[in-house]
Amino acid sequence: TCPMNEVLTASTGIILSQSPGSSLPHFESCSWVVKVDSGYNITFTIEHFQTSRQFDELEIFD
């Protein structure tokens, strides 16, 4: 099961939507909220990203 609006505040970390090698149930939605103190920046490095055409998406916004 994916988190829904899980709030992340650690200075470093890894975000996973599922265990490696497994797949999500149809229509499952995962979301995280990454919060930092004012004056700090966030850097994302995507090492692996696999989607199902026409169904999956990644949104990153401020």
Protein Blocks (a to p, Z undefined) as FASTA:
>chain_A
ZZehiacfbfbdcddfbdehiacdehiacdddddddehiacddddfbdcddehkaccddd
ZZ
